[in-house]
Amino acid sequence: MSNPAVVVDTLRVPDASLHYEVRGRGPLVVLVGAPMDAGAFEGLAELLAVDHTVLTTDPRGINRSSVDFPDRDSTPEMRADDLARLIREVDAGAAVVFGSSGGAVSALALAQGYPELVRVVIAHEPPLVELLPDREELRAGTDEIIALHAAGDVVGAWRKFLAQANISMPEEVFQMMFAGERSEQQVADDRFQHEHMMVPTVAFEPDVEGLRAGAVRVVVGIGEESGGQICDRTSRALAGVLGVEPTFFPGDHIGFVGDAGAFEVRLREVLAAVVVG
């Protein structure tokens, strides 16, 4: 079965214009990142769109989603409100929301603020630093990352970021991703992420009691190859305070990019187990 054409549109919301894409028809699945944009989910979205309505978006201030005031922070609560408006705009019923990294934090804020719009949240590796015992040290490290970036040491900032996240990669891959020639848009997105998105995202403290008692089911996802990384630790901490077992997905922090096919198989297994009705 071939997928219908992608519908690409822009939604005007308070202080921003959101780029979003809709594929397929069926129960609504939202795939969201932060700072990852819609492009990171394209492969997975195409596979799910065979029998789902799939919504993807660029978060405010990133790539094709412009903001009226680029010197203002992008908080999880603001991004949750954006997602709520997009879900209403698509008008395909309550959503299963798969959020990864900062997008998982946005999805948790959505579940807290707009539970009537969400059936299930799959929070894949949210960087909830405030749940960790070494949060003060990690806050200081984040401040150092931001200071390095602001001083123009972009490579140094990314090295510090990866070290704090306990993510290793071959030097040639690092050079290609962070030290080579970068587009004007990549530079702008990096700046917005470091100056206005990173701190509000990692500082977010979920309403644990509200999530535990609420109607929205929360699944905590972890990459099978993410062991020991900071988002493995934060995800296990979240699962612990919510009283749920973590659910494992193929790959690492961005396993859905590396092998969308394998990730889709696992995601469908999870959806079959947790989505009722």
N, C-alpha and C positions, 0 to 999 in steps of 0.2 A: 504494500500500500504506500503510495507516495504522499508526502506531506503537502498541505496547502501552502500557498505562498506566504511569506512572512509579511505581516502588517507592521509597518514602522511608523511611529507617530511621536508627537510631542504633547505633553500635558503641562499646562500652566498651573503651578501651585504657588503658595505664598513664598515670594522672594526667589523663585527658581523656575526653570523650564526643564522638565524631565524628558529625556529621550527614553522611549520604551519600545519593545518589540513583542509581538504576539504571534504564536505559531499554534496550529492545530485546533482541535475541537474535542471537548470532553471535560472531565473534572479539572479544576484549575490547580496548576502547580506553579509556584513562583520560585525562580532561581535568582539569588541575590548575593552580591559581594559588597565589600567596601574595604579598600578602594577598587577592587576588581570591577570592571564594567561588564556590560552585556556580552561582549566578545568572548570573555573567558568561559562562558556557559554555552556557546553556540553549538558545539558538538553534542553535548548532553541534551540541550533543548530540542535539537532536530530529532533525536532518537525518541524522546518522550512525547513529541508532538504527534506521533502516530495515533495515540488514543487519549491525549490530554490537551487541554488549552494550556500553553506554557507562556508565562510572562517573564521577560527579562528586562533589565533597566540599567542605565548608568546612574550611579548614585549622584546626588547633587554635588556640583563642583568638579566632577570628574568627566573627562572626555566630552561627550555631546550633551551633557546636562549642565547647563549654565546657571550661574547664580547672580542675583542682582547686586549682592554685596560680598565680593570675593575675600574681604578681610574678616568675615564672620566665621565662627566655627560651625562645623557640621556635626551635630550631636546624634546619638542613636535615637533619641526621641523625635527629632526633626525627620530623620530618615524613616522612622516608623510611620509618621504622619504621611510622608510621601507615598510609602507603600500602601497605606490604607486608601489614599485617594486613587492610586493606580488600580487597586483591586476593585474599587467601586466603579471606576471608569470602564474596566474590561467587562464587568457585569456577568461573570461566569460562576457566581456562587462563592461560598467560603473556600479559602485556599489551603492547600498544603504548601508550606513555605520552607524551602531548603535554603538556608543561609550559610555561607562559609566565611570564616575569618571575621572581619568586621561586619560582614553581612549577617553572620549568625547573631551578633550583638543587636543589629537592627531588628532581626526577626524576633528575638526575645522581647525587645521593647514593643514590638507590634503586638505580640501575644498579651503583654501586660496592658497596653492601652486600648486595643481594639479586638478583644477576644471574639466578638461576634463575626469578625471577618476571617477568622483562622480556625481551621480544623486541627491541624498538626503543625508544629514547628520542629524541623530537624536542624539543630544547631551544630554545625560541623566545625569543630575546632575554634570556638570563640575565644579571643584573647582576653579573658576576664582576669586581669592581673590582680585585682583587689581580693580575689578568693585565695591567693597564695600567701604562705607565711613570710616569704621574702619580698613582699610587695613594696616595701620602702626602698630596698635596693634596686628593684626593677623600675620604680618611678624615677629614681636618680639616673638610671641607665637610659630611660626614655628621654629625659631632659637633655642628656649628653648627646643623644642621637639627633635631636632637634637642633641643638646648638651647633653641632658640626655641619648639618645641612644648611642652616642659616648663614654660617660663615663661608659657605661656598665649597666645603669639603664633602661633596656628594658621595664620592667613593668611600671616604672614611665613615660617613654616616651609615651607608649600607653595610659596610664591614661590621660596624658596631651593632647594627640591627640584627644581622644574621648571627653574630656571636651571642647576643643576648637571647635570641630565639633558639639557640643551640642547633642551628641548621648549617650543615656543611655542604659545600659543593666544590667541584673541581675549579681550579683557578681560571682555566680557560672559559668555563661557563660564566663565572663571576664577571670576568672581563667583558664578555659578550653582552651580558645583561645590564651591567651597571657602569662600565668604564668606557664603552664604545660611544660612537656617535648616537645621539638621541634626538628624537623629533621635538619640535617646539611644544607639541601637545604632551608628550611624555614628561618634559621638563615642568610644564605647568601642573600636570597631575601630581608629580612628585612633590612639588612645592605645596600644593593644597593639602596633600596627605600629611606632610610633616608639620605644617603650620596650623592646620585647622581640623584635621580629622583624627590623628593618632591619639592625642591625649584624651579627648572626650570618649573615644571608643574604649581604650584600655581602662579608663577610670569608671566605666559604667558598673553599677552594682545592681544585679538583678533582684527583683522582689521575690525572694525564694518562697516565702509563705504564700504569696499570691499565686505564683506559678504552680506550686504544689496543690493548692486548693482549687485552682481555676479549671475551666472547662477545656482549655487547650492542652492537648497532650504534647509534652516536650520530649523529643528524642535527642540524646547527646551523641554526636558522631565524632569518631576519631579515625584518622588514617592509619592503616596497618603498618606503614613505614615511618610513622611520626614519633615513635617511642623516644622518650627523653626530651623531646622538644618542648618549648614553653607552652604551645597550644595543646599538646598532649597533657601536660600538667594541669592547665586551666580547665580543660574539658573533663578530666577525671575529677577535679575539685567540684565542678558544677554538677556532674552526675552524683557525686557524694552528697551534696547538700540537698539535692532534689530527691534523693532516695531511689535513683534508677541505675540500671546497669548501662555502661556505655555501649554503643553500637559501632562496630568496626566496618570501615569501607576500604576498598582497594586504594593503594598508593599512599601518597603523603599529604601534605597540607593542601595541595591542589591536584589531587588524584583525578578529578573529573576533567582536568585539562590534559594530563598525560595519557589517559586511556579512558575516553568517554564511554566506550562500549562496555568495558568491565564495570565501570562505575554505574552505568545504567542498570545492568543486571542486578547488582546489589541494591540499588535504590528501589527498584521495583519489588524486590523481596521485602524490603523494609515497609514500603507502602502497603503491600498486601497484608502485612502483619499488623499494622497500626491504624489503617484507615478503615473506619466502619461507616457503612452507608454511602 
